[in-house]
Amino acid sequence: MTLIGYADRWEALPGEELGFKVSATADYAARIVRLRHGDTNPRGPGFRAETVADIADRLPAGVQGIDLGSYLRWDPDADFDDGAMMAGLSLWATLPGPDEQGLLCRSDGRGQGYGLYLGADGAVIWRSGAAELRSEPIQPHRWHRVAISRDRDGRIELIVVPQAFVPGRQEHRFVQQGQPAAATGPLLVGAAREASLYRPRGGFNGKIGDIAIVAGRVDPATMAKLAAGTSPDAPAIRWHLGIEVDGRRAVDLSGFDRHGEVVNRPTRGVTGARWKANADRYVDAPDEYDAIHFHADDLEDCRWETSFRYRIPEDLKPGVYAAELRSGDERRHVGFLVTARPGRATAPVALLIPTVSYLAYSNEALEPELLGALTPLRNRHLQAEDYAYLAEHRLLSLYDRHDDGSGRCMSTIRRPNLTSMNPLHRCRLYDAPHQLAADLHLVDWLEEMGIAYDVVTDHQLHKEGAALLRSYKTVLTGTHAEYWTAPMLDGLEAYRDGGGRVVYLSGNGLYWVAALDETGDIIEIRRRGGSESWKAAGGEAIISLTGEHGGLWKDRGRPPQRYVGVGMASQGFDRGAPYRRTPASHDPRAAFIFEGVDDELLGDFPALTLGYGAAGYEVDRVDERLGTPAHALVLASSTGFSDSYQYVREETFFTTPFDGGTVNDEVRSDMVYFECPEGGAVFSVGSISFCSCLSFNGYQNNISRILRNVVTHFSRA
């Protein structure tokens, strides 16, 4: 791959500057384009973009690397005397090998110093200079207590104690005499060394906790305490990892304020060696959560150098843009959004771009064969070079797993994103656009209809709340607005009930609980109870950034039906279906929606997603028990889904053969309209595929007409 890159932010206001970070093996050209349509399917309008600015005809090549791995680092102060020292920690390894992994190390960057390591075979290794002690291989996914010591004459000692009973292996003690070894550089937990600042080597996979270090002396009584996991007297460092789990600090309780820095956002708020399986929230029992789950493939920031900058002109129209990079025959788009200034609407319509969902799906690399016969359109050859790059550099999404099998619960903006912000992306599960590429179906339609609109984002809604939306008569969602934070839900509800009009053009929306860090660049989730690709471990369903329960908003008492009238019913990957109008569609309250539409079947024609039908991929249904207003009109419901569409697991109490689209009436997409206080209203389509039908027949079709009727009516004073 010749070109890869990312912007330092995904959104910017007019007048602000964006930096673009590029890794290129050859010289390249760059320009800024306004994106209108990305889908290259020949049945649609094709790729549409307009040049806004030329950056340079030739920018120099420069390859930028990616250093993965989370760890804890501390730069020793002048009073820290580790010529003689003892340390104890609890260890829960998940993936030994293929190389040594650093547990607690201090070296000069070339490996000179001391270190506690996990060997490739699973042995615990204590090395000081040329002296080395090695235990037998430990059992992965089991807690062990490890204690080490080194004295001034070179003697080292290692004790390994499994927490669970293992016949004949309750305590291993090893002693060796060597030469004294000097140690310089930072003290690291979870990595062997740093090639340079924040660029780790020898990353660890697993949990480490209960860390205590005694410096300046070695004595048998303290060593016994460290081996037993009891508090030593006068420690030089006592890092408590169950405190301040939302931040980047490892809190030191020694009294010396030797707080460590936690790098690359490992998973925090996880159960430790003392967890009793009674508490399920770290705030209720911090001592039982005194651990961090480190991963050798964690990443918060690639820390690439900026390759070029672009200042957004003050008069640039809000919209979807990209830096288009070209080298030879290769073309790469680095997407970004130019948003309207909060409170300064330039149009009556706002397009709410689901950037939080983009962040969750960033670099999604689920195997196309994952769902087998349910995905007949799968195509593993799509974006082959892109996926090879993602695999090589392990830049995966919240749908994927870490190398050690644990679920990825954090994702970052500060890295290349080859899927959800890529206008040419096609999902391998069903060979069609997803996220930004699918939302451009809607952007293209707005442009074609001549409807003036502003772009606003999930991130802005999270920060500004309802105040962001109140400048607009109408707010349109994207096609897959799945991940929502609590402030986002609060803002949407307040806008709607304050007279705002919402057009929900998504399926499987308002579904997962998400949280953002203080910068907005990091998302965190904990999967539990929904249609999921991994599940949070017991006691670990609480989001570390906020302390709130993860999982589904439905299980938090905030189902999507409460906000937009419909909620997740099913997903399928073979073919969409049309809607059939109901008698309620002829209610005078809905007359404006169907003006000029006489058809009983809606969207009964080709689509750019799944090939056919306006209802499809992931679909939502009404349910008064979950909050659909009693006065809501169900205007149309889909018909004709196959058994590729299965009723969602969170609504199924028993596994039966009767949950497919051919037999279960709950497997459907409902089109809904209802009024809200102060003149507010909601129109929902409950289908990801809906917008992929808008351009059919030169935009002259009943789906396009219905949406235009709704947006036009909602946008009036």
Buried (B, 14 or more C-beta within 10 A) or exposed (E): BBBBBBBBBBBBBBEBEBBBBBBBBEBBBBBBBBBBBBBBBEEBBEBBBEEBBEBEEEBEBBEBEBBBBBBBBBEBEEEBEBBBBBBBBBBBBBBBEEBBBBBBBBBEBEEBBBBBBBBBEBBBBBBBBEBBBBBEBBEBEEBBBBBBBBBEEBBBBBBBBBBEEEEEBEEBBBEBEBEBBEBEBBBBBBBBBBEEEBBBBBBBBBBBBBBBBBBBBBBEEBBEBBBBBEEBEEBBBBBBBBBBBBBBBBBBBBEBEBBBBBBBBBBBBBBBBBBEEEBBBBEEBBBBBBBBBBBBBBBBBBBBEEBBEBEBEEEBBBBBBBBBBBBEEBEBBBBBBBBBBBEEBEBBBBBBBBBBBBBBBBBBBBEBEEBEEBBBBBBEEBBEEBBEBBEEBBBBBBBBBBBBEBBBBBBBBBBBBBBBBBBBBBBBBBBBBBBBBBBBBBBBBBBBBEBEBBBBBBBBBBBBBBBBBBBBBBBBBBBBBBBBBBBBBBBBBBBBEBBBBBBBBBBBBBBBBBBBBEEBBBBBBBBBBBBBBBBBBEBBBBBBBBBBBBBBBBBBEBBBBBBBBBBBBBBBBBBBBBBBBBEBBEBEEBEBBBEEBEBBBBBBBBBBBBBBBBBBBBBBBBBEEBBBBEEBBBBBBBBBBBBBBBBBEBBEEEEEEEBBBEEBEBBBBBBBBBBBEEEBBBBBBBBBBBBBBBBBEEBEBBBBBBBBBBBBBBBEE
